Structures are given as structure tokens and as C-alpha cells.
Amino acid sequence: MARPPLIVLLGPTGVGKTELSLALGQRCQGEVVSADSRQIYRGMDIGTAKATQAERALIPHHLLDLRDPDQVLTVAEYQQLAYAAIDAIHARGHTPLLVGGTGLYIRAVVAGLRIPAVAPNPELRAVLEERLAREGVAALFAQLAASDPATAAQIDARNPRRVLRALEILLSTGRSKVELEGSEPPPYRILQVGLTRERAALYQRIDRRVDAMLANGLVAETERLLAAGYTRRLPAMTSLGYRECGDYLAGQCDLETAAARIKTETHRYVRHQMTWLRKLKEIRWFDLDTTPHTEILALLCRWLEAP
């Protein structure tokens, strides 16, 4: 029996994944399964470049708005939700498109990572959270790298949730997160397509997008979240755009400075993101500055039609 297909569209922030996924979805009865760790949050729409209602009307989107900004979604929970969404799409006779730039989410689905079933330790978590607030993520990552270099080599050093969780597992069990993991690939026929652009062109796209986000109400969106009680120290509220708008609203900088910081930090994030994504295996990369959409779409349609 033929394995059902899964197309993965991955790439850095601002590269053009949404545009291509919409075009592909309309060609092949596709439905998007988001692989973006910020788009899971309700109320965080502009700053995360979440698909608009008009775009969602073109093709269905899944795994958006799963949690409030003060709630946690574990990688294991994301993985199970993604598999459920993919299987439901297959059951409708449609094509699932896993789309995003969160490498760990993509790897969890494509490789079928076995996520360590280590229950959270509230007392240890509180101690680590306090250290995180006092010393920053770099200090926790340094401890992880010294004690568990294998895990440190596989996670995002700038992601406080991932670093904290890896330390929690190590200190709770005495065993490496990597040691406890394994993988069991899912029963899908998978094609992974990586999208990239020349760096200067990508930065220009990012800068235009930041300007559009601010023009479309990113500051007001941040203000609404703060008014709802989501503090600036929450991990969700320290993500790109919201942190800088929070500084502006607190009178710590002017709007022009905040905008410049968002652009600079997004450039830095993209460099880090690409380093992570390049580690993923079996990806066919396309430069969107030199490869037209029509060529990529034709390739994907041929792959879907193949036995």
C-alpha cells in the first residue's frame, strides 16, 4: 500500500513560505500544518506573521492559536497534534503541507523523535526559572554544554524553553536528553523543500515586513497583550517584535529605535535559524531569487503524482 504524502516547506523568517504554500495548496488540495513555535499563541498575530483570515480562506490552516501567551506547548504535544492534523488531512483525501521555520518542530514530525517522557519537576523548574531571569539563557546553556555536550549541540542555544527543559531532564534523571531520545519515522512519503534567498535580499524583505507590521498595528497588539496581563518577562512576550515594542511602550526607547532593533534582531535570528535548518537532512534547497515559483510548483506536483 502506497504511503500517504507529506510535503515540508521550511526556511527562515520572511523568505516567502506563506506565498508558496498558498499557491501549492490551491494546486493540490493542500492544507497547511504550521511548524512555527510563535504562531501557537492566541492574540499574537501581527508580530508572528500569522496567516491572515483571507489567506486561511484560500486553504485550511492548522495548529495556529493553540495556547495563550502564558501557557506552554511541549514539543511532544506539538508532535502529537501535528500527526493528528496530518492524518485527518489524509483522511479527507487532501495533501498536508508542513510549513514553518522552527527546526525542532519539523524534526520532531519528520524524524519521529521519541520525546523523553520526563515529568516536569516544579521545584527544580522554579530554581532554573529564577536563574534564567537573573543570569540569562547563556549561563544555563553554558552549564548544559559542560554537563551534556551532546544535547547542547542539538538545541537552540538562544531558546530559553529548550535550554531549561534539557537541563531539567539532565538534573532530574542524571541522563542526557539525547540519550533518552530515539526516533521512529512516521509512515509518510516525505519531500522536504528548503527555501532561501541571497542574504541582502532577505534582509530587505525582513525590513519591509517589519515596517508593514508596525504600520498594521504591532504596537497596539503588544499593548493589548500587556493590558490583558501578559507580562514582559513571559517567554512569548520576549520574542521578536514584542520585546522591542514593550520597551517603546515602557518609555525606554522611541519608535524609530524600536523598529531598528526589531530589524537587527531579526537579521541575527535568521542567521541562527539558517544554521539550525541546514543541519536537517534530506532537504532540497531552492533560492527564491533565482528559481521561479512555477518551477518549484511543477516539481512538487510531479512528486505528488509519482507512485
Stockholm file with secondary structure:
# STOCKHOLM 1.0

chainA/1-307         MARPPLIVLLGPTGVGKTELSLALGQRCQGEVVSADSRQIYRGMDIGTAKATQAERALIPHHLLDLRDPDQVLTVAEYQQLAYAAIDAIHARGHTPLLVGGTGLYIRAVVAGLRIPAVAPNPELRAVLEERLAREGVAALFAQLAASDPATAAQIDARNPRRVLRALEILLSTGRSKVELEGSEPPPYRILQVGLTRERAALYQRIDRRVDAMLANGLVAETERLLAAGYTRRLPAMTSLGYRECGDYLAGQCDLETAAARIKTETHRYVRHQMTWLRKLKEIRWFDLDTTPHTEILALLCRWLEAP
#=GR chainA/1-307 SS CCCCEEEEEECCTTSSHHHHHHHHHHHHTEEEEECCSSTTBTTCCTTTTCCCHHHHHHSCEESCSCBCTTSCCCHHHHHHHHHHHHHHHHHTTCEEEEEESCHHHHHHHHTTEECCCCCCCHHHHHHHHHHHHHHCHHHHHHHHHHHCHHHHTTSCTTCHHHHHHHHHHHHHHSSCHHHHCEECCCSSEEEEEEEECCHHHHHHHHHHHHHHHHHTTHHHHHHHHHHTTCCTTSGGGGSTTHHHHHHHHTTSSCHHHHHHHHHHHHHHHHHHHHHHHTTSSSEEEEETTTSCHHHHHHHHHHHHHCC
#=GC SS_cons         CCCCEEEEEECCTTSSHHHHHHHHHHHHTEEEEECCSSTTBTTCCTTTTCCCHHHHHHSCEESCSCBCTTSCCCHHHHHHHHHHHHHHHHHTTCEEEEEESCHHHHHHHHTTEECCCCCCCHHHHHHHHHHHHHHCHHHHHHHHHHHCHHHHTTSCTTCHHHHHHHHHHHHHHSSCHHHHCEECCCSSEEEEEEEECCHHHHHHHHHHHHHHHHHTTHHHHHHHHHHTTCCTTSGGGGSTTHHHHHHHHTTSSCHHHHHHHHHHHHHHHHHHHHHHHTTSSSEEEEETTTSCHHHHHHHHHHHHHCC
//
